[in-house]
Amino acid sequence: MVQEFFVALFKAGLPVGLAGYALVWWAMKQDYLGPASSMKELEKEAKRLAKDKETDSRTDPLHSKWMKFGGGFYGVVGLLTYAVVELAEIRDFFTQFESIGALIAGISIESLIGLFIGALMNFIVAIAWPAYWISDIRSDYIWIWFLAAYAGYWAGTRLALKHANGQGADII
């Protein structure tokens, strides 16, 4: 179980922590979120921005997608899930062609519609990310993975708040 925790921390906690840090730090630097100096204030601001109908016009596409997933922890993991699923689908799309010529010849309205429908389906998968990851992670201790992911999010966003507010790197 201890080994499982360290594997989960590396494979789930670290990516979620890094993504949480990057999203929160950039959102604070670009003034997408209102002033927030604590996790509670950050969550409040993320909920406010997620409900705002004009979020797309005031934020970059990455933060807009984060907010579409609900912001906060759920949004960070949703965004990462979307990236994992979407990049795998794009890779599969390109690897089905033997050459650049075959790729160009294979591009059609139907293939573009298929990519659009696939992106929509991937968005739905990302919204339901707990089900996706439960089926993907083969473990008797799935709760450890969720705990590690949340610990990474907590540490990454706390560190981002400290950095964005000019308070250094102390996260305690």
C-alpha positions in Angstrom: 0.0 0.0 0.0 2.9 2.4 0.7 4.4 1.6 -2.7 1.0 2.3 -4.3 0.9 5.7 -2.6 4.2 6.7 -4.0 3.3 5.5 -7.5 0.0 7.4 -7.2 1.8 10.5 -6.0 4.1 10.4 -8.9 1.6 9.5 -11.6 -1.5 11.5 -10.3 -0.4 13.9 -7.7 2.5 15.4 -9.6 0.7 16.1 -12.9 -2.4 17.5 -11.1 -0.2 19.6 -8.8 1.8 21.0 -11.8 -1.4 21.7 -13.8 -3.1 23.3 -10.7 0.0 25.5 -10.1 0.2 26.6 -13.7 -3.5 27.3 -14.1 -3.9 29.2 -10.8 -0.6 31.1 -11.1 -1.4 32.2 -14.7 -5.0 33.1 -13.8 -3.9 35.2 -11.0 -1.2 37.0 -13.1 -3.6 37.7 -15.9 -6.3 38.9 -13.4 -8.8 36.2 -14.6 -9.7 35.5 -11.0 -10.4 38.2 -8.4 -8.1 38.7 -5.5 -7.6 35.4 -3.6 -5.1 34.7 -0.9 -6.5 31.4 0.4 -7.8 28.2 -1.0 -11.3 29.1 0.1 -11.2 32.4 -1.7 -9.7 30.7 -4.8 -12.5 28.1 -4.9 -15.1 30.9 -4.5 -13.5 32.9 -7.4 -13.3 29.8 -9.6 -17.0 29.0 -9.0 -17.9 32.6 -9.8 -15.8 32.6 -13.0 -17.2 29.2 -14.0 -20.8 30.6 -13.8 -19.9 33.8 -15.7 -21.3 33.7 -19.2 -18.5 36.0 -20.6 -15.6 33.8 -19.3 -14.7 32.8 -22.9 -14.2 36.3 -24.0 -12.1 37.3 -20.9 -9.8 34.3 -20.6 -7.5 32.3 -22.8 -8.8 29.0 -24.3 -7.1 26.9 -21.7 -8.6 28.7 -18.7 -11.9 28.9 -20.5 -11.9 25.0 -20.8 -10.8 24.7 -17.1 -13.9 26.8 -16.2 -16.1 24.7 -18.4 -15.1 21.8 -16.3 -16.1 23.7 -13.2 -12.8 25.2 -12.1 -11.0 24.1 -8.9 -9.9 20.5 -8.4 -12.6 18.9 -10.5 -11.8 21.3 -13.4 -8.1 20.6 -13.2 -8.5 16.9 -13.4 -11.2 17.3 -16.0 -8.9 19.4 -18.1 -6.0 16.9 -17.7 -8.4 14.0 -18.6 -9.6 15.9 -21.7 -6.0 16.4 -22.8 -5.1 12.8 -22.3 -8.1 11.5 -24.2 -8.0 14.1 -26.9 -4.2 13.7 -27.6 -4.6 10.0 -27.8 -7.4 10.4 -30.3 -5.4 12.9 -32.4 -2.4 10.5 -32.3 -4.6 7.7 -33.5 -6.0 9.9 -36.3 -2.6 10.7 -37.7 -1.1 7.3 -37.3 -3.8 5.7 -39.5 -2.2 7.4 -42.5 1.0 5.9 -44.1 2.3 9.2 -45.4 1.7 12.9 -45.6 0.1 12.4 -49.0 -2.3 9.8 -47.6 -3.1 12.2 -44.8 -3.9 15.0 -47.3 -5.9 12.6 -49.5 -7.8 11.3 -46.4 -9.0 14.7 -45.2 -12.6 15.1 -46.0 -15.7 16.7 -44.6 -16.6 13.3 -43.0 -13.2 13.0 -41.3 -13.4 16.6 -39.9 -17.0 15.9 -38.7 -15.7 12.8 -37.1 -13.0 14.7 -35.3 -15.5 17.3 -34.1 -17.8 14.5 -32.8 -14.9 12.8 -31.2 -13.9 16.1 -29.4 -17.4 16.4 -28.1 -17.4 12.8 -26.9 -14.0 13.4 -25.2 -15.5 16.5 -23.5 -18.2 14.3 -22.0 -15.6 11.7 -20.9 -13.6 14.5 -19.3 -16.7 15.8 -17.4 -17.2 12.3 -16.0 -13.5 11.9 -15.2 -13.9 9.8 -12.0 -15.5 7.0 -14.1 -12.7 7.3 -16.7 -9.9 7.0 -14.2 -11.5 4.3 -12.1 -11.7 2.1 -15.2 -8.2 3.1 -16.3 -6.3 2.6 -12.9 -6.0 -1.0 -12.0 -5.7 -0.9 -8.2 -7.3 -2.2 -5.1 -6.6 1.2 -3.5 -8.3 3.6 -5.9 -8.9 6.0 -3.0 -5.1 6.4 -2.7 -5.0 7.7 -6.3 -7.7 10.3 -5.6 -6.1 11.3 -2.4 -2.7 11.7 -4.1 -4.4 13.8 -6.9 -6.1 16.1 -4.4 -2.9 16.4 -2.4 -1.1 17.5 -5.6 -3.8 19.9 -6.4 -3.8 21.4 -2.9 0.0 21.8 -2.8 0.2 23.2 -6.4 -2.6 25.7 -6.0 -1.3 26.8 -2.5 2.1 27.4 -4.0 0.7 29.3 -7.0 -1.3 31.5 -4.6 1.8 32.3 -2.6 3.8 33.1 -5.7 1.1 35.1 -7.4 0.7 37.2 -4.2 4.4 37.7 -3.9 4.8 35.6 -0.7 7.6 33.3 -1.8 7.5 29.5 -1.9 6.5 28.6 1.7 3.3 26.5 1.4 2.8 25.7 5.0 
